[in-house]
Amino acid sequence: QSALTQPASESGSPGQAITISCTGTSSDVGSYELVSWYQQHPGKAPKLLIYEDNKRPSGVSNRFSGSKSGNTASLTISGLQAEDEADYYCCSYAGRNTFLFGTGTKVTVL
Amino acid sequence: QVQLQESGPGLVKPSQTLSLTCTVSGGSVRGDTYYWSWIRQPAGKGLEWIGRIHAGGSTDYNPSLKSRVTISVDTSKNQVSLRLGSVTAADTAVYFCAKLWFGGNWFDPWGQGTLVTVSS
């Protein structure tokens, strides 16, 4: 099992939208509607942003949205704000009761 | 609101066993709709799922760590424990516990994490 592939970094100016990709295989991302996304600020625990591919927990800004096509899931942050500068991780159920995280993406707000 | 707190030795010698405890407050470890998971993160690196346990005792582990990992639950103390044997420097990481929701399979909430360093 290899980690899901994410770009190492993405950046955008305040107010812009950015999209982070998360590429897996037909054995994980492509087989289940079970991708979740997490935001992690330095020195902090990850925070759930999206679950079941595109559902947003209560309390999470609607600027965060999730989608999926085939073996690639995506997280879009719209109306980028300074507080969105953080690391972002995807996670997928990988079958046989196991889970895979993505390699992580560092988001910089210019 | 459920809160999780990891605890345990911050320094472990190579070849020894790492032991950590996750204390759950504001809720019960018992439940049919969730598991409890351990996840780790080496400094400057990504997250790695270690394993999960249901309050009933059933466990699942990351295949790459399965031979060295044991996760257990103590319902009387509302705690979940992790043991990782034969540690090396590669096991140095921040270790998180998290609630894993059954069905949808998402991790929420997470504990703050605890740093474990493997060094002689």
Chai-1 contact restraints between the chains, C-beta under 6 A:
chainA,res_idxA,chainB,res_idxB,connection_type,confidence,min_distance_angstrom,max_distance_angstrom,comment,restraint_id
A,L34,B,N105,contact,1.0,0.0,6.0,A-B,restraint_1
A,S36,B,W106,contact,1.0,0.0,6.0,A-B,restraint_2
A,A45,B,W110,contact,1.0,0.0,6.0,A-B,restraint_3
A,A45,B,Q112,contact,1.0,0.0,6.0,A-B,restraint_4
A,A45,B,G113,contact,1.0,0.0,6.0,A-B,restraint_5
A,P46,B,W110,contact,1.0,0.0,6.0,A-B,restraint_6
A,L48,B,W106,contact,1.0,0.0,6.0,A-B,restraint_7
A,L48,B,D108,contact,1.0,0.0,6.0,A-B,restraint_8
A,Y51,B,G104,contact,1.0,0.0,6.0,A-B,restraint_9
A,Y51,B,W106,contact,1.0,0.0,6.0,A-B,restraint_10
A,E52,B,G104,contact,1.0,0.0,6.0,A-B,restraint_11
A,Y89,B,L47,contact,1.0,0.0,6.0,A-B,restraint_12
A,Y93,B,N105,contact,1.0,0.0,6.0,A-B,restraint_13
A,N97,B,D60,contact,1.0,0.0,6.0,A-B,restraint_14
A,F99,B,W49,contact,1.0,0.0,6.0,A-B,restraint_15
A,F101,B,G46,contact,1.0,0.0,6.0,A-B,restraint_16
A,F101,B,L47,contact,1.0,0.0,6.0,A-B,restraint_17
A,T103,B,G46,contact,1.0,0.0,6.0,A-B,restraint_18
A,G104,B,G46,contact,1.0,0.0,6.0,A-B,restraint_19
